[in-house]
Amino acid sequence: MDLIRLTGSKSLAYFIGGMVTRPPAFKPVVKPALQPAATTYTFKSGDTLSAIAAQ
């Protein structure tokens, strides 16, 4: 097939014999809403991740 012909006014179905298949309809995935964190923490000078995780 010549790509120049595909860019003309004829549809793709004309060039491939009318056998155009379309992918199945896409259904979007619905994600549940995020819940706020149960606790909060205020960082202090000198904090380390391991010390915060240990709490």
Backbone hydrogen bonds, N-H to C=O, Kabsch-Sander energy under -0.5 kcal/mol:
donor,donor_aa,acceptor,acceptor_aa,energy
3,L,1,M,-0.6
5,R,2,D,-0.7
6,L,2,D,-1.2
7,T,3,L,-1.1
8,G,5,R,-1.3
14,Y,11,S,-0.8
15,F,11,S,-0.8
15,F,12,L,-0.7
16,I,12,L,-1.5
18,G,13,A,-3.3
19,M,16,I,-0.6
20,V,18,G,-1.2
21,T,19,M,-0.6
31,K,29,V,-0.7
43,F,41,Y,-0.6
47,D,44,K,-1.9
52,I,48,T,-2.1
53,A,49,L,-2.6
54,A,50,S,-1.5
55,Q,51,A,-0.6
55,Q,52,I,-1.0
